[in-house]
Each structure stands twice: as C-alpha cells, then as structure tokens.
Amino acid sequence: YQRRVRGIEMASLPRLPVPPFALSCQKFLTTLKPLLNPATFSRTSELVKDFKKPGGVGEELYRLLLEWDKTQENSWLEHWWLEEAYMNYKDSIVINVSPCFLFDPSPIRSISQTARAGYLIWGMLHFAESRKGEPVEIVRNVPQDPWFYKQMFSTCRIPSVDTDYLINYDSSVSRHIVVVYRNHFFKVEVYYGPEGGILTPLDIKTQLEEIKDTFKSEPPGLPIGIFSSEHRVTWAKIRKELLNDPVNSASIETIQNSIFVVCLDEYSPEDFDQANHALLHGNITLTSNRWWDKLQLVVFENAIAGIIIEHSGLDGSAYSVMTDTVIEEVEYSRYPIPSNISPPGTLSFPKRLLFKQPNDLAKMERWINEAKSHVGERIRKLGLKTMIFEAFGKFTIKSFRVSPDAFFQMALQLAYYRVHGKTVPTYESVSMRHFKRGRTETGRVASIYSLDFVSSMKRSDVTINEKKKKFKLACEEHVRYIKECKEGKGVDRIFLGLKILSKKNSPRLSHPLFEDEGFKYAFRWIISTSSLELNYSLSGFGPVDEDGYGVCYIIKDEHIDAILTCWEQEGSNGSKCQKMVDSLRESFLEIRELFVESKL
C-alpha cells in the first residue's frame, strides 16, 4: 500500500494549517453534547460563547497563534506537541508512553533466538540505511513526511528534572547496537569497519552467541536498566549521580548513541497475552533487561520477537512501515540477504559495558528496590487481553457498505455502553504525516449519532431497520469527522495551542474555559484507540485514563485483531478487561445481525 519516490521534495509537503477559530469552537461544542449532562453542557457552552466573542480573549489568542505559525519553519504545532505530549510527562514511560509491537512467529519453526535476532537486526539496519536519503513515501497517493525516520534510529530520550529532551546522534558515532542479556550490556559493532557495510545476519548471530555462551553461567548484571523505568525526575537524579563516575558515563553514552537496543530475554512466552505483557513492561524480572529511553528489539528465548518503541519523536504509523518492511524483506525473502560468514577471529568480540556501584551500596540497593516497587505496582494493576476475532473481517464489513474503521469504532462504543451504561470521551489517533512535520490529530469518536445508535440497541420499540439506519448515520458522521481531521480541521490541537498561549500570556489572556469542568472532561480520554495497517504484527499500549481502556486494533481481510488494556481493581484477576473484550465480540456479531436481518 505504499512505495518510495525520490522525485518529490520534502519542501513541497503542505504545512499543517491553523483551523478556523469560530468554526473550531462550534465544532468542539458539538462533540461535547453526547458527553456532558445538560447543566454541565450549558455552563461550558456559555464559556465557549464568551471565549469566541468578537474582540474577546479567544480571538486575541487566535491572532497570536497565527503570528506564531509565521515564525515556525515547519509547523506551528511541532515543538509544542513534543513538549506537551511527551517531554513534560514526568511519570514512568513504561506502559504509559511506550507502545509495543508483537511480531508474528518466524516462518522458520525451529529458528533459534540468536538466528532470528540476527536476521531482524540486519533488517532494521538495512531499513535505517534505506531511509537516510529521506525518500518521500506515498500512501494512497498522498506523500508522507519521511523526516521522522531520522528520529527512529540513533535517538535517545534523556531524562531531566525540568523537561526531558531528545538527542539524535550522527551516523559517524552511531555505528553500533547495544545488546542486553541477563542485565549485562554489550556494545556490538554492526558495520565492517569505519567505511564498511552492515554485518551479515550470520555474523551478527555469531556476535550474539558469543555473548550468550560467555555470560549464560555468569551471575546477572547490576539491574541498571530498571532505573530508566522510573519516574522521570527520579531517573534524572539517579542518572546524574551515575554520570559522576567516568566508567558509568562512558557506558551510558554508548547506550544512548547506539542505533537501537537489542534485548535477549531468558523467557519464553506461551501465548499472545504473555508476550504482550513481557514487551509492554517486562514483568518486573525483565524490566531491568531494557533501556526504556531507546527503540528496543526484544527477542525471547523461544524466538518470539517484537519491538518497544520510543514514542516521543515519531508515531506508530512510521514504526508500522518499518516492521512490515523488515519482516517482508527478511523473513519472507523479498530482498536478497547476504549469507557469508567472516573467518574466525576477524570479528571484534562484543565489548561489555561496565557499571561501577557508588561507594554507598545501601543507596544503590534502595534505588533498585524502589524502582522495582514503583514499576511493579503498575504492572500488577495492568489488565491486558489480546483479541483475535475470526468470524469476519474487512471483506464482510465492506459488503455492508460502511467504513471498516467506523464499524470497529461504533462496535467499541456499543461495547462500552453495554458494560458501563454511558458514552465517554473517545480518542482515535489520526495520522497527519501528510503535512510537514505532521504528527497526529484527535478523531473524536463519540457523537450524538453514536449515542443515538448505542442507546437504541437494547430498546425493543426500535425496529431492526431503524437500528441499522442509526448505525449507518453514526458511521457516516465518524467518516466525516476523521476526513476533516486529515484536512487539518480537527479541534484538539488548536485548543492545545490556544491553551498554551493563554498560559504564556497569563493573567492578561487567561480565560475560565480552560478550568471548566466540562472542558477538562472533554480531554479525559477514557477510551484511547489507535489503528495501524500491520501485516505481520500486533500492537498494544497502556490506558491513558485511570478508569479507561487502551485499544489498538487491526482490521484484516477475514479477521479483526486487537489488544485491549485497562487498570484492574485489586483481586479482579483481569475480569474488567475480559468483560470489555467479550462485549466487543458481542457487538461485532450484533451489528452484523442488523444487516443480515434487516430488509433495507
């Protein structure tokens, strides 16, 4: 569904527009109607009316936003989004920020951990090389900004007491990967010398086997990686102390400037849920066999594999291109793979990265125990269920003449309504990479039409044909809203910009709208969703809201795959997440029946 074209200059990509102010205010109010009770909606409506009045605070903020847009080289949103959505986030990025991709099993059934890792590493390196010239991609006849691939490799998120930041390292220093095995970190050169090409998969495998053979019987290393799972301020303070020692400083810098990190785990997940849990957070025992500020390839003992993405600099759509390309080219032989092996002794042995403990050993032990406790608390609360719905998929949905994405989203609205008895703010990530430095916009899924549909499904006084009409109206509204988002006419990013400018110009341009109960609730993403076009992977992420769900879904020709996450109550044994999965399955079947039984 995509190809690369070198004849289109990146400069020709359109800039992200600033949506019209008055229209955005009105559209925002429309999205609130199904979410708020009449009294709250009335108060918020009055505040929006005051905010957008001629000569008011809103108009002045909008004028400043237009001026800001003129001063920015690429996009008015680029730096604000990076800071507000990622760099200013201070909780642990494990589960909360870093999604995972679980690859399909290797087509070679008996493949070993190191052999599959060797092929995947080679494929990722080959992909990174292919993107260095920034070839513009075409997706459904629309050019996509390729700049984001620069942020995928040789990039590291750096913790800070104030605001985190990203470092993207030059290829002259980033010509190695870092492998983590039993908490030991190793620098592995992946090019044949300063001017040479990428090591072959077999030579990479040899390096990995050297690590395993040498350290399999050694005690596990100091769990330094667990610190990167900590609260960002805590991690920044620990990192600062570690950097005081030159040995630690050199090791940390080598990890940071690596192309990516490879985690070889002594664990063999037996099903989807086990694998996704292990990728998303590491199950405490594996959480330290990671470096959470980097892109990480994880290969388990039984050769099941996946990646944990560093999400700050780019979004899932770019990673989906990378994973599909690598698996197609490497595991399904769509690209000629070199098979030569270097003569014994010609490859440099992987260099172990050393870490020295501080003189105060009790302090180090306290840091480790606290980090394990903090991440462990969230791991124990996380519910995760993988859903493979095989009754039908895209082919059947298209026969109903509705959008497959709208079908899924309306089924999810129905599933939530059936379990919780209400409609809530629902986020769908809309890729904006067809704009220069475009990231995402929010597709607001809940509408008056979706509420009308879901509330009608249990009513005996509404006929099958009427329910089907309501469903199709809800789908049409969803498609319309997503289309407007893709045109740069969404409401969430403009309100983010206006709110930032209000804060920067406080108290002169403060407005009570930004502190209003209804306004705040509108940005509380109780259901957070994302859909990716993945042929060989599943993807999952944690819930955004403490009472909410994270839903990542893939609609394939004959089945629908999804990973659902939520925060479970103590002792629930995953029942909250399972109940939602069961309700979603039921919703799919119930909606299908509307088309089977209706006479329209």
Salt bridges, closest charged atoms under 4 A:
ASP50 OD1 - LYS53 NZ 3.05
ASP50 OD2 - HIS511 NE2 2.77
GLU60 OE2 - ARG63 NH2 2.72
GLU67 OE2 - LYS70 NZ 3.49
ASP69 OD1 - ARG15 NH2 2.90
GLU78 OE2 - ARG437 NE 3.31
GLU129 OE2 - LYS132 NZ 3.02
GLU134 OE2 - LYS150 NZ 2.94
GLU137 OE2 - ARG131 NH2 2.86
GLU137 OE1 - ARG433 NH2 3.21
ASP145 OD2 - ARG437 NH1 3.85
ASP164 OD1 - LYS90 NZ 3.37
ASP164 OD2 - ARG157 NE 2.90
ASP164 OD2 - ARG232 NE 2.69
GLU189 OE2 - LYS187 NZ 3.49
GLU209 OE2 - LYS205 NZ 2.78
GLU230 OE2 - HIS374 ND1 2.99
GLU241 OE1 - LYS363 NZ 3.16
ASP245 OD2 - LYS356 NZ 3.66
ASP265 OD2 - ARG290 NH2 2.75
GLU266 OE1 - ARG182 NH1 2.81
GLU266 OE2 - LYS216 NZ 3.74
ASP293 OD1 - ARG232 NH1 2.93
GLU301 OE2 - LYS212 NZ 3.09
ASP315 OD2 - ARG439 NE 2.78
GLU328 OE1 - ARG334 NH1 3.86
GLU329 OE1 - HIS126 ND1 3.47
GLU331 OE2 - ARG116 NE 2.76
GLU370 OE2 - ARG366 NE 3.95
ASP405 OD2 - HIS478 NE2 3.00
GLU428 OE1 - HIS478 NE2 2.96
GLU441 OE1 - ARG493 NH1 3.89
ASP452 OD2 - LYS470 NZ 2.94
ASP461 OD2 - ARG459 NH2 2.93
GLU477 OE2 - ARG480 NH2 2.63
GLU484 OE1 - LYS27 NZ 2.69
GLU484 OE2 - ARG480 NH1 2.72
GLU487 OE2 - LYS483 NZ 2.64
GLU487 OE1 - LYS489 NZ 3.38
ASP492 OD1 - ARG444 NE 2.75
GLU515 OE1 - LYS520 NZ 3.12
GLU517 OE1 - ARG43 NH2 3.52
GLU533 OE2 - ARG140 NH2 2.30
ASP545 OD1 - ARG524 NE 2.68
GLU546 OE2 - ARG378 NH2 3.89
GLU546 OE1 - LYS381 NZ 3.54
ASP547 OD2 - ARG524 NH2 2.86
ASP561 OD1 - HIS559 ND1 2.85
GLU586 OE2 - ARG418 NE 3.66
GLU590 OE1 - ARG418 NH2 2.24
